[in-house]
């Protein structure tokens, strides 16, 4: 295999993914540094697949961190190409133009060892279809940042699908924070494959903790292949506590011992600011003093996220099992499994998915909530330790 370039997306450069937790710092910066280290060591160009920055309006430090890594690539004389994602999108002045080295790849084709690679910025539905039609016929690899139906299925609103892609046989996809491969048929009826490296650092406590970037290669037959490279990231520990015995075990030393092992190992592979792990504990909300005991055991030694969950075992004893082929992995079924299908949360999710303007619906509900008794609940629910038991999920 001959390496062509490095591809990554969804860096979301910012001090931290959780604005209310300023001590969770530096994860995105360190991942970007590792990617640039690999490019320099192996003398490979870099393509950034959008959402390089977390937002359109940025503080100085994310821009300084971005420019520092771009300067390293410039000093090594290694090209950097980028497209814009929806988070940082500016139709007239892309954020990465603050540095002289990277090349904006929107509507641009770059050839790597006889492989034509074409880039398209994030575009809204309708505009992206037109851009896909205008892709040059010589395009082999397409770099995009969209919400693809081929990844999302029936969950949420999507912007395009692989059958609308013209000519390309490989799509490099940003936006989807999961490392995944999808296959389909392009607009010319030929096989097409989409590769998503996922985000480079956890942006949500529900994400998979293992993060990757891809080295895109070509084999002896001229086929595009990819090699995933795992990033060294902050360690993540997850526990589900359903019984009093499990709660006793976790608080009596299981959590502390696990965190201590993580801290010892972290000294070898991550900088000091990334050593303290993320810990998520889902606990049965009916267990007495569970939240207090868990936070007492873990708050000082880890970045702790607590979720109170309903114990569904008793509720489901008399309920007939759902046939396997009827089980769907989507938002509504997830809420039904966790909270039940006769809850306000379930009905609200139904409203959002059915709404023609979900943003306006959410804003309306939030306005009504704040007008009522919501202010006190918002204050109570803003703990650095995560949601207290009464707020549930």
N, C-alpha and C positions, 0 to 999 in steps of 0.2 A: 504493500500500500504506500502511496505517495501522499503525505499530508499537504493539503492545499491552504487551509486557514483555520483559525479558531473561531467558533461561534458561541455567543452567549446572549442572554436577554434577561430583562426584568431584574436588573441590578438594584433599582430603587435606591440610588445613593442618597443617604440621609443619615443623620447621627444615629437614629434608632427607629425601628418599625413601630414602637409603642410610644407615642408622644407623652403619655402620662407616666412613663417609666424611664426617666432620663439615664438611669444607671445601666440600662441595656443598650450599650453603646458600641459602635464600631464594626458590627457584623458585616454590613454591606461593603464597607471600605476594605476590610481584610480579604473578602472574597475577590474583589476587583484586583487587589494587589497580586493575589495568587494567579489569576488569569493572565495578567501582564507578565508576571515572572515566567510562566510557561511559554508565552509567546517569545520572550527575549531568549530564553534558554534554547528553544528549538527553532528560532529565527522564522516565526510564522506571522503572517498578517492577522488582523483581528477584525471581525465583523460584529457589531453591536446591534442586537435585534429589537431595540426599542425599550421604553421605560428605563432608560439608563438612570434618569433622575426620578425622584419620587413625585415631584409636583412641578407645576408651571412657574410658581413663585418661590424662589429658593434663597436660603440664607447663604452666607459667604462660604462656610466650611464645606458643604457638599461640592460646590463649584471648585474650591481649592483642591479638594481630594481628586476630583475628576481631572482637573488640569495637570496635577502632579503625575498621574499615571499616563496621561496622553503625552506628556513631555518625555517620560521614560521611553515610550514607543518611538517618539520622534528622534531621541538621541540614538536609539538603536537602528534608526532608518527602516522601521517596520511599518507598513501602511495600516491605517485604521479607517474603517468604513462604518457608517451607521445609518439606521433609519430611525424615525421618531415613533414612539408609542403614544397612546392616548394620555398618559400621565403628564408628559412634558411637551405635548404637541403645540407647536407654533407654526402656522402656515407660512409666515414671512421671515422669522428670525429664529431658527432652531438653536436650542441652548448650546449644543456642542460646537456651534460656530464661534463661541468665545475663545476657542483655541485654534491656532492656524493649521494644525496638523491633520485632524480627521477630515474625511471626505463624506459629504452628505450623499447617500446612495439612492435617494428617492428618484425614481424614473431613470436610473443610471444602470448600465450594464458594465460589469468588470469581469475580465477574463483571467482565470487562474489555471495555468497549465492546460489550456484549450477547453476549459469548462466555463461556460458563460453563466454568470451569476447576476441576477437582476433584483433590485430593491424597490419596495413600495412602502412609504410611510403609512401609519395607521390612517384609515379613511372611514367615514361613516358609511352605513349601508346605502347602496345606490352608487356612491362614488367609487367604492372599492370594486364593484362589478365592472364599471367602465375601465378602471385601471388594469384589471385582470385581462380584459379583452385587448388592451393596448400593449401587452407584454410582447417583446420581440420574438419572432418565431424561432430564433436561435437559442432561446433561454433554456438552460438545463436545470438551474437551481433558482428558486424564487425565495427572497427574504421578505417576511411580512410580520405584522403585529396586529392580529385581528382576533375576534371571538369566532372560532370555527365551530360549525355545527358538528363536524366530524369528531371533535373532542367533547363538546358539551351535550350532544344528543338533544333531548327535549327539555333540558334544564335551562331556564332563562332565555334571554333574547340573543340570537346569534346574528352575525353579519355576513357570513359567506360560507361556502362549502367547497370541497375539492373538485366537484364536477364543474365549477365555474372557472377553474384555473386553466389558462390556455398555454399549451406547449410544454411547460415545465414538467419534469418527472419527479422532482424533489422540492419540497417546501420546507424552509427553515422557519419555525414559528416562534414568535414571542407572544406574550400576554398570558398564556396558560402556565400556571406556576407549578405544574407537575411535569416530571420527566416522562415522556410518552411518545409512542410511535403510532400513527394511524395510516391506513392504506385505503385507496379508493381508485376512481377512474377520473381522468381529467376531461376537459371539454372536447378533446379530440378522441375520446374513448380509449385512451392508453393508460396503463397502470401509473399511479402516482403515489408517492409516500410522503408523509409529513412528519418532521422530527421536531420535538419540543424539548429543549434542555431543562426547562423549568426555571424558577427563580434561583438566584445565587445565594440567598440567605433567607431565613424564615421571615415572612411578612405577616404571618398570622399564626396563632398557636395551633390551629387546626391543620397546618401544612405538614407535609412529610419533611422530617428533619434532614435527610440526606440530600445534598445539593451537588449539581454537576455543571460542567461546561463540556462542549463537544469539540473535538478535532475532526474536521471534515476532510476526508481523504478520497482518493480515487484508486481503485484496484487495477490489476493488470488487464482486466477486460474492459476498463473504462467506466465501470460502475461506481456511483457515488456510495461510499460507506462512511460510517461515523464511529468514532471511539469516544465514549463518555469518560470523563475524568472527574473523580470525586473531589470536592472541595473540603478542606478542613474547616469545620464550622463549630459554633457553640454546641455543646452537648445538650441533648434533650432527653428527659426522663418522663415517663407517663405511667400513671397508676389509676386503677379503678378499684374503689373501696366500696364493697356492697354489704359486708357484715361487720359486726363489732370486733370479731377476732382479727379480721384484716386491718381494721383501724388500729387496734392495739399493736399489731406487729409493725405497721408502718411507723407509728409514732414512737415506739419503744427503741428504735434503732435502725430499722431497715432503710428508711429514707436518709438518715444521717450517714450511714455507712456507704450507701450508694453515691451520695454527693461527694463524700471524701475521696472515694476511688476516682471519680471524675476529675476532681481538682488535682489529684496527683498526676494523672495522665495528661491533663490539659497543659501542664507546664512544658510538655515536649512538643506540642504541635500548634498551639494558638497563643497569641499575645495575651498578657495578663488581663486586659479588659474583657476578653472573651472566655475566661476560665470558669466563671460562675455559671452553672447550667440553668437552663429553663426546666421547670418541673410543672407538669400539669397533673392535678389530682381531681378525678371525678369521683364524687362520694354520694352515697345514699343520703338523701336529705332527711330521712327519718332517724338517722343515727344521732343519739344525744351528744351535743357539744362537738360534733365532728369538725365543723369549720374552725372552731377555736383551737382544738387539739392539733389539727393539721398545720395551721398557721403558726402556732407556737413551736412546732417541731421543725418547720421548714423555712419560715420567713427570713431568718437571718443568714441562712446558708445557701439559698438558691433564689432565683427569680420565680416566684410561686404564682401559679394560676389555678384557682379553685373553681370548680363547677359543681353545684348541687344538682343531682339528677334524681328522678323518680325511680323507685324500685319497681320495675315492670313485671317481675317474676310472678308475684301474687296476683296481679291484675290479669295476667295472661293465662293463668292455670286453666280456666274454663273456656277460654277463647279458642276456637278451632285454628289449627296452624294454617297459615297462608300457603297455597301451593307455590312451589319453588319458582315456577315460570311466571308467577304473578308478582313476584317481588321486584321492585324497581329501586334503583339507587339514585333517588332524586330528592329535592328539598322537602317536598310534602311527605314522602314516606319516611325520611329521616326524622322530621318533627313528630310524625305519628308514632314512630317507634320510641322516641325519647319522652314525649309529653302527652301523646294521645291525639286522636283526630276529632275530639269534642272539646277543644281548648281555644282560647282567644288567639294563641300563637299560630295554631293551624289555620284558623279562619283568616288571620291577617296575611299569612303566606299565600293563601288562595287568592286574596284580593290583589296582592302585589303581582303575582304571576298572570293574572287576568287583566290587569290594568293596561290601558293604552298609554298612560303617562305615569309609570311607577314612581318617578321622582316627586311629582306633584302629590301623589297619594301619600307617600311617606312624610313629606313636609306638612301635609294637612293633619295627619295623625299626630305628628310631633307637636304641632302648634296647639292642638286640643289638649294633649297631655301636659304640656308646660303650663297652659292656662289653668288646669285643675290642680290636683294634689301632686303633680309630677315633680315639682321643684325639690321637695324634701327627699323623694326617692332618688333623684339624680345625685344629690349630695351624698346620700347614704351609700350609693352604689359605686362611688368613685374611688374605693379603696385601692391602694397600691398593691394589695394582695389579690385582687380580683373580686369577682362578684360574691357578696355574702350570701348565705344559704337562702334567705327569703326571696332573692331575685331569680333563683333557678338558673337557667341557661341564658 
